[in-house]
C-alpha cells in the first residue's frame, strides 16, 4: 500500500485495493500477488514483477531474523537447550 501511494495512488484507494485483493486471495485461495497483478488500478502504478518483489518477506521483515537468533542464544541457557 505504501509503495502504491508513493507512486501516486490515493491513500484510500490503495488501502481499499489492498483490502479487496487480500479478501479475494483468501477466499479463492490464490496468492495475493496474483490478485494484485490482475487489478487494473494497481497495474497502473506497479508491474507484476514489482508486486512480487514488494510481497517478498525479505523486503519487509528487516532485522527480525537476527533479533530472534540473538534472543534464542540469550534464552537457551535458561531453557537448558543447546543451539
C-alpha positions, 0 to 999 in steps of 0.5 A, a space after each residue: 500500500 505504501 509503495 502504491 501511494 508513493 507512486 501516486 495512488 490515493 491513500 484510500 484507494 490503495 488501502 481499499 485495493 489492498 483490502 479487496 485483493 487480500 479478501 479475494 486471495 483468501 477466499 479463492 485461495 490464490 496468492 495475493 500477488 496474483 490478485 494484485 497483478 490482475 487489478 487494473 488500478 494497481 497495474 497502473 502504478 506497479 508491474 507484476 514483477 514489482 508486486 512480487 518483489 514488494 510481497 517478498 518477506 525479505 523486503 519487509 521483515 528487516 532485522 527480525 531474523 537476527 533479533 530472534 537468533 540473538 534472543 534464542 542464544 540469550 534464552 537457551 541457557 535458561 531453557 537448558 537447550 543447546 543451539 
